[in-house]
């Protein structure tokens, strides 16, 4: 798993919204999948992290994808 997905995943799971916005502004892929095959949006939704989900969607995450 590339380092950028690890950092973005950590930001998602830790509610570091400013860091997540920063990573997305630098071009981090909001649809990147981790080693388990789940996107960041799926991970955030499973944990009920609504603000994180909004940031990912605003950052271009696909909402019609299937993990």
Helices and strands as residue ranges (DSSP letters): H 3-13, H 17-25, H 40-46, H 50-58
